[in-house]
Amino acid sequence: MAVIGKIEMQAGRDVAANGETRLLDLFSFSERSKPFVTDVDIKKDETKLKVHVDKVGILETTADLNIPKGFNANLATLMKWADESKTVKVLKAIKKDESLAVMVEV
């Protein structure tokens, strides 16, 4: 898989280790809207993505938007809303305002 984006996102809430959250709750819309430049063409409903979130793990989704190579993308528009809404288990405790590394692969 090829890495198409790496960003740092600030957690909007505390979550205990082994607790549950959703990306919609963990990161504000402005955090999920942080741009990164794609190195490949992304096709809506075809491109499979893996979103690695520090202390959370890997979330799998399908692109919800066509984005040409070299253009800006962000998690808020790239991920399907249903996948951003899924409950995920947190591996390590997260503190509000903590910076978490996020990497997107295709």
LINGIVEN-V862554 format. One record per residue. RES is the residue in one small letter. SS is DSSP state (alpha for helix, beta for strand, coil for the rest). NEAR is the number of other ideal C-beta (glycine too) atoms within 12 Angstrom. D_LAST is the distance of its C-alpha to the last C-alpha in Angstrom with 2 decimals. Layout:
res:RES ss:SS near:NEAR d_last:D_LAST
res:RES ss:SS near:NEAR d_last:D_LAST
This chain:
res:m ss:coil near:17 d_last:5.45
res:a ss:coil near:18 d_last:5.45
res:v ss:beta near:21 d_last:6.56
res:i ss:beta near:34 d_last:6.86
res:g ss:beta near:33 d_last:9.67
res:k ss:beta near:24 d_last:12.44
res:i ss:beta near:31 d_last:15.44
res:e ss:beta near:18 d_last:18.53
res:m ss:beta near:37 d_last:19.65
res:q ss:beta near:23 d_last:23.19
res:a ss:coil near:31 d_last:24.00
res:g ss:coil near:25 d_last:26.45
res:r ss:coil near:25 d_last:28.19
res:d ss:coil near:18 d_last:29.25
res:v ss:beta near:30 d_last:27.77
res:a ss:coil near:16 d_last:29.47
res:a ss:coil near:16 d_last:27.88
res:n ss:coil near:16 d_last:27.19
res:g ss:coil near:21 d_last:27.57
res:e ss:beta near:19 d_last:25.42
res:t ss:beta near:33 d_last:23.90
res:r ss:coil near:26 d_last:21.42
res:l ss:alpha near:38 d_last:19.02
res:l ss:alpha near:25 d_last:21.43
res:d ss:alpha near:26 d_last:24.24
res:l ss:alpha near:39 d_last:22.82
res:f ss:coil near:38 d_last:21.73
res:s ss:coil near:20 d_last:23.78
res:f ss:alpha near:19 d_last:22.59
res:s ss:alpha near:14 d_last:23.15
res:e ss:alpha near:29 d_last:20.95
res:r ss:alpha near:34 d_last:18.07
res:s ss:coil near:20 d_last:18.77
res:k ss:coil near:27 d_last:18.33
res:p ss:coil near:22 d_last:16.50
res:f ss:beta near:29 d_last:13.95
res:v ss:beta near:21 d_last:13.36
res:t ss:coil near:31 d_last:10.13
res:d ss:coil near:21 d_last:9.95
res:v ss:coil near:25 d_last:8.51
res:d ss:coil near:20 d_last:9.90
res:i ss:beta near:36 d_last:8.59
res:k ss:coil near:20 d_last:10.82
res:k ss:coil near:20 d_last:12.59
res:d ss:coil near:14 d_last:12.82
res:e ss:coil near:16 d_last:10.65
res:t ss:coil near:31 d_last:6.93
res:k ss:beta near:23 d_last:5.92
res:l ss:beta near:38 d_last:4.77
res:k ss:beta near:25 d_last:6.46
res:v ss:beta near:43 d_last:9.04
res:h ss:beta near:27 d_last:11.37
res:v ss:beta near:39 d_last:14.83
res:d ss:coil near:26 d_last:17.68
res:k ss:coil near:29 d_last:20.46
res:v ss:coil near:35 d_last:18.67
res:g ss:beta near:22 d_last:15.89
res:i ss:beta near:21 d_last:12.51
res:l ss:beta near:33 d_last:12.09
res:e ss:beta near:21 d_last:10.00
res:t ss:beta near:32 d_last:10.01
res:t ss:beta near:23 d_last:9.55
res:a ss:coil near:30 d_last:9.61
res:d ss:coil near:25 d_last:13.33
res:l ss:coil near:27 d_last:13.76
res:n ss:coil near:18 d_last:13.49
res:i ss:beta near:30 d_last:12.72
res:p ss:coil near:17 d_last:13.59
res:k ss:coil near:18 d_last:12.40
res:g ss:coil near:14 d_last:14.57
res:f ss:coil near:21 d_last:15.24
res:n ss:beta near:22 d_last:15.23
res:a ss:beta near:37 d_last:13.06
res:n ss:coil near:31 d_last:13.93
res:l ss:alpha near:42 d_last:13.37
res:a ss:alpha near:27 d_last:16.59
res:t ss:alpha near:25 d_last:15.60
res:l ss:alpha near:39 d_last:11.84
res:m ss:coil near:37 d_last:12.28
res:k ss:coil near:26 d_last:14.76
res:w ss:alpha near:20 d_last:18.11
res:a ss:alpha near:15 d_last:18.75
res:d ss:alpha near:27 d_last:15.83
res:e ss:alpha near:31 d_last:17.02
res:s ss:coil near:17 d_last:20.43
res:k ss:coil near:23 d_last:19.86
res:t ss:coil near:19 d_last:21.98
res:v ss:beta near:29 d_last:20.37
res:k ss:beta near:21 d_last:22.44
res:v ss:coil near:29 d_last:22.72
res:l ss:coil near:21 d_last:22.97
res:k ss:coil near:19 d_last:25.08
res:a ss:coil near:20 d_last:27.36
res:i ss:beta near:32 d_last:26.16
res:k ss:coil near:19 d_last:28.78
res:k ss:coil near:18 d_last:28.94
res:d ss:coil near:16 d_last:28.04
res:e ss:coil near:25 d_last:26.18
res:s ss:beta near:20 d_last:23.26
res:l ss:beta near:37 d_last:20.02
res:a ss:beta near:20 d_last:17.00
res:v ss:beta near:37 d_last:13.70
res:m ss:beta near:27 d_last:10.35
res:v ss:beta near:40 d_last:6.98
res:e ss:beta near:24 d_last:3.80
res:v ss:coil near:28 d_last:0.00
